Amino acid sequence: MRILLATDFSTPAQTAHALVQGLSLPAGSEIRLVHAIEPLPTVAVFASASLLTISDAVEAEARAELGASAAALAAPGVDVKVVLGAGRAADVIVDECFSFEPDLVVVGSRGRGGLATSVLGSVSAEVVDRAPSPVLVARGRSLARIVLAEDGSAPAVAAARVIGDLPLFGGADIRVVSVVDVPFPILMPDHATAGAAAETVRAHEESLVTLRAAHAVFARERATALAGRGLRATWEVREGGAVSGVLAAAQAHRADCIVTGSRGHSGLRRLFLGSVARGVLLNAPCSVLIAHVPLGEAKVPGTADGVGLHLTESPAR
């Protein structure tokens, strides 16, 4: 297994480091520890030699810290290498991701919720958006209890594939959660007769019955397929907003991590913004792993394919 662990030596990065350090990785695994030295301001080009000396000192200190971090990650059968890049942190991490082709990228988190997180343009958020590999934003040190968001979509297939393929989840308790997210229709008494309003409400209730049944199939069959891979998996269906439903399930099951795809079947607005995955990422109290849909798998061929795992054979655990 190949893991790319990004670090800036901050407290959130130390949490990510501790999570990776605690993993039981199979023999032959590789960890690439990456740190980026941000470029000096343009004025530094015209600066005295003293500033260049400071830059050399920063590099020496970074190399020393990387060495200490790598030593802490060392384990029998696990190869640890360090990469010290120069440039914007997100650029360095993403470039290394394309070069190394890791099975998982692990980054720290600056926090969750509120204006600070929504506008931070953080390294972790940018890496989630740009990296082709699954990205785990670490907020804790364990992956024992997992909530898997399921909606029958191609992103849900990608998320389930990560759980099935990575040995990290072999001993985890997995709760598959599917959320029926259909808001009650807005009725406009001034523009509709009482009969039309009643018909709208009746149609909404009928659609809920169908959707509840469909989401139960999504969750049940996903859990059954995961169990067939030797994993411990149960399932449930919730109703309400997709983000709030997944977060409530994570709280109820004391999840260490939420695993979700990068988009969901929640309408055109969310297709463009990826707002379900982003809403979970910004507001979850636990770690969040986001999987992207591989090229060529953007559409789910049919109901059965959407429910099935589409998993390749797992690597030896």
C-alpha positions in Angstrom: 0.0 0.0 0.0 1.2 3.5 -0.8 0.4 6.4 1.5 1.3 10.1 0.8 1.4 11.9 4.1 1.6 15.7 3.9 2.9 17.7 6.9 3.6 21.3 7.9 4.6 20.2 11.4 1.5 21.9 12.9 -0.8 20.3 15.5 -3.4 19.1 12.8 -0.5 17.6 10.8 0.7 15.8 13.9 -2.8 14.3 14.2 -2.5 13.0 10.7 1.0 11.7 11.4 -0.3 9.9 14.5 -3.1 8.3 12.5 -0.7 6.9 9.9 1.7 5.8 12.6 -1.0 3.8 14.2 -2.0 1.9 11.1 -1.2 -1.8 10.6 0.2 -1.7 7.1 0.9 -4.8 5.0 4.5 -5.7 4.3 5.9 -3.9 1.3 3.9 -0.7 2.0 5.4 2.7 1.2 4.9 6.0 3.0 6.1 9.2 1.4 6.3 12.1 3.8 6.0 15.5 2.0 6.7 19.0 3.2 6.7 22.2 1.2 8.7 25.3 1.9 6.7 28.2 0.7 8.5 30.7 -1.6 10.0 33.8 -0.3 8.2 37.1 -1.2 9.3 38.8 -4.4 11.2 41.4 -2.4 13.6 38.6 -1.3 15.1 38.6 -4.8 16.6 42.0 -4.0 17.3 41.2 -0.3 20.7 40.9 1.4 22.6 37.7 1.9 21.2 37.5 5.4 17.7 36.6 4.2 19.2 33.9 2.0 20.9 32.6 5.1 17.6 32.5 6.9 16.1 30.5 4.0 19.0 28.0 4.3 18.3 27.7 8.0 14.6 27.0 7.3 15.5 24.3 4.8 17.9 22.7 7.3 15.3 22.8 10.1 12.6 21.3 7.8 14.9 18.4 6.8 15.7 17.7 10.4 12.0 17.6 11.3 11.2 15.5 8.3 13.9 13.0 9.4 12.5 12.8 12.9 8.9 12.3 11.6 10.1 9.6 9.1 11.9 7.8 11.9 8.7 7.7 14.0 6.8 6.2 11.0 9.4 3.4 10.5 8.1 -0.1 10.9 9.2 -3.6 9.7 8.3 -4.0 6.0 7.3 -0.3 5.6 9.5 1.9 3.4 9.5 5.6 4.4 10.8 8.3 2.2 10.8 12.1 2.6 10.2 14.8 0.0 11.0 18.4 0.6 9.5 20.6 -2.1 9.6 24.3 -2.8 6.4 26.2 -3.7 2.8 26.4 -2.7 2.0 23.5 -0.4 -1.0 22.3 -2.3 0.9 22.4 -5.6 3.8 20.3 -4.1 1.4 17.8 -2.6 -0.7 17.4 -5.8 2.4 17.1 -8.0 3.8 14.4 -5.7 0.5 12.7 -5.8 0.6 12.4 -9.6 4.2 11.2 -9.4 3.9 8.7 -6.6 0.3 7.6 -7.4 -0.6 6.8 -3.8 -3.5 4.6 -2.7 -4.3 7.3 -0.1 -3.4 10.9 0.6 -3.5 11.9 4.3 -3.6 15.5 5.4 -4.4 17.4 8.5 -7.4 19.7 9.1 -7.5 23.3 10.2 -10.9 22.8 11.8 -14.5 22.6 10.8 -17.6 24.7 10.3 -18.2 28.4 10.2 -16.9 31.2 8.1 -13.3 30.5 8.8 -13.4 27.1 7.3 -15.6 28.0 4.4 -13.3 30.7 3.1 -9.9 29.4 4.3 -8.9 28.0 0.9 -6.9 25.6 3.0 -4.3 23.3 1.7 -6.4 20.3 2.7 -9.5 21.5 0.9 -7.4 22.3 -2.2 -5.8 18.9 -2.1 -9.2 17.2 -1.8 -10.4 19.1 -4.9 -7.3 18.5 -7.1 -5.7 15.2 -6.1 -6.7 12.1 -8.2 -6.3 9.8 -5.2 -8.6 9.4 -2.3 -7.9 12.0 0.4 -8.2 11.4 4.1 -8.5 14.7 6.1 -7.5 13.5 9.6 -9.2 14.8 12.7 -8.5 11.8 14.9 -6.1 8.9 15.3 -8.4 5.9 14.7 -10.3 4.3 11.8 -12.2 1.8 13.9 -15.8 3.1 13.3 -16.7 4.1 9.8 -19.8 5.7 8.3 -20.1 5.2 4.5 -22.4 7.6 2.7 -24.4 5.8 0.1 -26.9 7.1 -2.5 -26.6 4.7 -5.4 -24.4 7.0 -7.4 -21.0 6.6 -9.1 -19.3 8.6 -6.3 -20.8 6.1 -3.8 -19.3 3.3 -5.8 -15.9 5.0 -5.6 -16.2 5.5 -1.9 -17.2 1.8 -1.4 -14.3 0.7 -3.6 -11.8 2.5 -1.2 -13.2 0.7 1.8 -13.1 -2.6 0.0 -9.6 -2.2 -1.5 -7.6 -0.6 1.4 -6.4 -2.9 4.2 -6.9 -0.1 6.6 -10.6 -1.0 7.0 -10.3 -4.7 7.4 -11.2 -4.7 11.1 -13.5 -1.6 11.1 -17.2 -1.5 12.0 -18.8 0.0 8.9 -22.2 1.7 9.0 -23.7 2.2 5.5 -26.0 5.3 5.6 -28.4 6.3 2.8 -30.3 9.6 3.2 -33.7 10.3 1.5 -33.2 14.0 0.7 -36.5 15.3 -0.8 -37.6 18.6 0.7 -41.3 19.2 1.2 -42.7 21.1 -1.8 -43.3 24.8 -1.4 -47.0 25.5 -1.8 -48.2 28.9 -3.0 -51.9 29.3 -2.0 -52.3 32.5 -4.1 -51.4 30.6 -7.2 -52.9 27.2 -6.8 -56.3 25.8 -6.0 -56.8 23.7 -2.8 -57.2 20.6 -5.0 -53.8 21.3 -6.8 -52.1 21.8 -3.5 -53.5 18.5 -2.1 -52.4 16.7 -5.3 -48.9 18.1 -4.8 -48.7 16.8 -1.2 -50.1 13.4 -2.3 -47.5 13.1 -5.1 -44.7 14.1 -2.6 -45.8 11.4 -0.2 -46.0 8.8 -2.9 -42.5 9.7 -4.1 -41.2 9.3 -0.6 -42.4 5.7 -0.5 -40.6 4.9 -3.7 -37.4 6.7 -2.6 -37.4 5.1 0.9 -37.6 1.7 -0.8 -34.8 2.6 -3.3 -32.5 3.9 -0.6 -33.1 0.8 1.5 -31.9 -1.2 -1.5 -28.9 1.0 -1.9 -27.8 0.7 1.7 -28.7 -3.0 2.2 -27.0 -4.3 -0.9 -23.9 -2.2 -0.3 -23.6 -3.5 3.3 -24.2 -7.1 2.0 -21.5 -6.7 -0.6 -19.0 -5.4 1.9 -19.9 -8.2 4.3 -19.2 -10.6 1.4 -15.7 -9.1 1.3 -15.2 -10.1 5.0 -16.0 -6.7 6.4 -18.3 -5.9 9.3 -21.1 -3.8 7.8 -24.6 -2.8 8.8 -27.0 -0.3 7.2 -29.7 2.3 7.8 -31.8 4.8 6.0 -32.4 8.4 7.2 -34.5 11.2 6.0 -33.7 14.9 5.7 -30.8 16.9 4.3 -28.0 14.7 2.9 -25.3 16.5 4.8 -27.2 16.7 8.1 -28.3 13.0 7.8 -24.8 11.7 7.3 -23.4 13.9 10.1 -26.2 12.7 12.5 -25.4 9.1 11.7 -21.7 9.7 12.4 -22.6 11.3 15.7 -25.0 8.5 16.6 -22.4 5.8 15.8 -19.5 7.7 17.2 -17.7 7.4 13.9 -14.0 7.9 13.6 -14.3 8.6 9.9 -16.9 9.4 7.2 -16.2 8.0 3.8 -18.0 9.6 0.9 -17.8 10.2 -2.8 -17.1 13.6 -4.3 -20.6 14.2 -5.6 -24.1 12.9 -5.1 -27.5 12.6 -6.7 -28.9 15.7 -5.1 -29.8 17.9 -8.1 -27.9 20.1 -10.5 -26.8 22.7 -7.9 -25.0 20.1 -5.9 -23.6 18.4 -9.0 -21.8 21.6 -9.8 -20.7 22.5 -6.2 -20.1 19.0 -4.8 -21.8 20.4 -1.8 -22.7 17.2 -0.1 -19.1 16.0 0.1 -17.9 19.5 0.9 -20.6 20.0 3.6 -19.5 16.8 5.2 -15.8 17.8 5.0 -16.3 21.2 6.5 -18.7 20.2 9.3 -17.8 16.7 10.4 -16.4 16.3 13.9 -14.4 13.3 12.8 -12.0 12.4 10.0 -13.4 12.5 6.4 -12.2 10.4 3.5 -13.3 11.6 0.0 -13.0 9.4 -3.0 -13.2 10.7 -6.6 -14.9 9.0 -9.5 -12.2 7.6 -11.9 -12.4 8.9 -15.4 -14.8 6.9 -17.5 -17.0 6.1 -14.5 -18.9 9.4 -14.1 -22.2 7.7 -14.9 -23.7 4.6 -13.3 -24.9 2.3 -16.1 -28.0 1.1 -14.3 -29.7 0.4 -11.0 -28.0 -2.9 -10.5 -24.6 -1.4 -11.4 -25.2 1.5 -9.1 -25.9 -0.7 -6.2 -23.1 -3.2 -6.9 -19.6 -2.5 -5.5 -17.7 -2.6 -8.8 -14.6 -3.6 -6.7 -11.4 -5.0 -8.0 -9.8 -7.8 -6.0 -8.4 -6.5 -2.7 -4.7 -6.5 -2.1 -3.5 -9.2 0.3 -4.1 -8.1 3.9 
